[in-house]
Amino acid sequence: QVQLVESGGGLVQPGGSLRLSCVGSGFTFSEYHMKWYRQAPGKERDLVAAITPSGGYRNYGDSVKGRFTISRDNARNTMYLQMNSLKPEDTAVYYCRADHWRLGFSWGQGTQVTASS
């Protein structure tokens, strides 16, 4: 079955950077659209960024454009989220999701990101 494991979260000062990773197993990674979501306490889970199976197209939520970069390495079954210029409002649990047009979608367990001084 689809398994997704996120890593790379942690505590960082505002203005700092982190890189999240999401490793997939149990499925053909290169056939799936991959996405990053985040959920802050008391708020809904929101889409942060998405990337097509080949990596040729990416899109971002308005609040992270110009600061975050999504990428993937299909040979390593891994997706990344490079987060720069982090703000306190970026604090959330970050989840990766694998989407297939026919097979549905699956979530990872999440990784906590905290931007605070």
PyMOL commands that set and color helices and strands:
alter all, ss='L'
color gray80, all
select helices_A, chain A and resi 29-31+74-76+88-90
alter helices_A, ss='H'
color red, helices_A
select strands_A, chain A and resi 3-7+10-12+18-25+33-39+46-51+58-60+68-73+78-83+92-100+104-107+111-115
alter strands_A, ss='S'
color yellow, strands_A
deselect
rebuild
show_as cartoon
